[in-house]
Amino acid sequence: MSRILVDPTSERSPGVRQRVARPSSLDGLTVGLLDITKARGDVFLDRLADLLAERGLTVRRYAKPTFTKPAPVDLRHEIATQCDVVIEALAD
């Protein structure tokens, strides 16, 4: 199945990006949870963190300063260097 990914940062002509292969398992990986700071996203991530920890996974939490802008470069770098996979939460 072919999918089109849309970048919400107002690109006029979207760049083509190759999808990164998903790991076959999360065992031994560090999972980053990124809260974009929309209402109740933290509630979802709290529950997800509990479920992942119950499976024995290492979980690191992050939060954007505001949902209205992309994550700052320093935060993206921190996540990229400390995590193997990332889950981003949206909620209202």
N, C-alpha and C positions, 0 to 999 in steps of 0.2 A: 504494500500500500504506500502511495506517495503522500507526503505531508508537506504543507507549506507552513513555515514558521514566520510569524510577523513580529518584528521588533517594535515595541511600544515607545521607542524613543524618538519618534517623528522622523524616521529616515525617509528621504524623498525617493531614493532608489535602493531597496534593500540589498545588502551584500549577501553573497552566497556563502554559507558556512556548512562544512561537513559535520554531520552528527557524530558525537563521540559515542563509541560503543559502551553499552551498559555492562557493568561487571556481572559475572555469572552468579556471584554471591556477595553479600555484604560482610561475611565473616572476615575478621581481621582488619577491616577498613574503618577509617574514621569518617563519621557522617556529620556533616555540617548542616545546621538548621538555621536558615536565614529568615528572620522576621522582618517584613518590609514595613512594619508599624501601622498597618491598617487595623481597624477595630477588630478585636477578637482573634486575630491571627495568632497571638501568643497562646490563647486557649488551645487551639489546634496543635501548635508546636509543643506545648507542655505535655499533652497526651501522647503525641508521637514520640517525644523524648523518652517518656516512661516505657512505651512499648519497645522501643529500640534498646533501651538499657536492660529490659527484662530478657532480651535475646543475647545479652552480653556484649553489645556493640559500644564502641566509644563514640560519644556524642558531644559535639561542640556547638554552642549557641552563639548567634550573631544577630545584630539588629541594625537596620539602616536608620540614619537619623530622621528621615522623613520618607514617606511613600511617594511623594511628588517628584522626586528626582532619582536618577540612577545612583547606585551605591558608590560611595567615594572610592577612588583608586586604592587608597591604603587599606580599606576594608576588603575590597576584592582581592588584593594581594595576600592579605592575611588568610582569607578563606582558601585561596588557591594553594598556599604553601602548607596549610595545616590540615586540609581535608582531602579525602579521596573522592567523595561524592557529596552533593549538596541538594537539600530540599528547601524550596522557597515557599513560604506560606502567604496566601492571599485569603482574606476573609472580610466580611462586613456584618 
